[in-house]
Amino acid sequence: MAKNVGQGQEEEQQEIPLLTPYKMGNFHLSHRIALAPLTRQRSYNTIPQPHAALYYSQRTTKGGLLITEATGVSNTAQGYPDTPGIWTKEQVEAWKPIVDAVHAKGGIFFCQIWHVGRVSSKDFQPNGQPPISSTDKALSKDAIDVGHFIRTPPRRLRTDEIPQIITHFRLAARNAMEAGFDGVEIHGAHGYLIDQFLKDQANDRTDQYGGSVQNRCRFALEIVEAVADEIGADRVGIRLSPFSDYLECGDSNPNDLGVFMAESLNKYGVLYCHMIEPRMKKLWEKSDGLQSLLPMRKAFNGAFLVAGGYADREDGVSAVAGNRADLVVYGRVFLANPDLPKRFELNAPLNKYNRDTFYIPDPVIGYTDYPFLESPTG
């Protein structure tokens, strides 16, 4: 940085930590801002639609990381209308031009693979069967999630059925590679199937997948191992939310759960761990460290991504500058600001998001019509 020593003044451009390059495994990122996996419910009958190519490419920068909306691994994985899948040939073919659009602008694109577990109803299940879960405990009527659909009480997976679910994740990862994605993120957060095994509020099993933290993490880690074996650990990430109790899926000792998972993931050499901080709570500011992602950050050897409550440039800068994260994952603010990295670079005003249009089926409104600072080119 240039210094005008003769004048006793420094004339230097302040480096913005959030906008510095980062080498994530074999991927050379141009900045530390990632697009969060955001359910948009615009994939008709589980098939990604052509308008998704514009949506994702609008939010692509050269060397920027994007993570798809949660994408089902099988015909039992769905729990919401018009969310995408990646278990059929038709779905894979539909993803290809979307991936190509991101790659054409130099982006790095990961597919988040997902199973909702008990957060479903018979209307989304083959032959009207109950959804599957770690448990047969139903969600209460007070449980809130996208769409507010009535959820059918689940069926507890038998121990001998679990390998088939693991295979579904493996095959979904293989299909993601066929579609051209750079890697996959395993969705292990927010009260969905993997989280239903991880958390003791939901997991009441007495077999080798329940009870101790080691047993409750077994299902998640067997999925990680299968996916890493299939496509290479250097293309695998996982999203976890140890402190969340979303969809009645909390844990009595989230710190131990998170640290155990972080340490265990090292055995497989996965590329990144994407951890959620409870929205609007900066747990990393707690002086006692009892509710903090920092122990997990220290325990994990790969790239550490954080999300949850990051709504502006200052939050992200603080996380990276304080070495609490390697990348910061932005959701709603990135949804509303397709040129978010440029706005952060210029410290420009941000568009406000419209929550009413998050989940409507319109291919444009609330999807590809948020304005840029300047008209995009290319």
Secondary structure, DSSP 8 states (H G I E B T S, - for coil): --EETTTTEE------GGGS-EEETTEEESSSEEE-------SGGG---THHHHHHHHT--TT-EEE-S-EESSTTS--STT--B-SSHHHHHHHHHHHHHHHHTT-EEEEEEE--TTS--GGGSGGG---EES-S----TT---TT-------EE--GGGHHHHHHHHHHHHHHHHHHT-SEEEEEE-TTSHHHHHH-TTT----STTSSSHHHHHHHHHHHHHHHHHHH-GGGEEEEE-TT--TTT---S-HHHHHHHHHHHHHTTT-SEEEEE--TT--GGG-TT-TT-SHHHHHH--SEEEEESS--SHHHHHHHHHTTS-SEEEE-HHHHH-TTHHHHHHHT-------GGGSS---SSTTTT----SS----
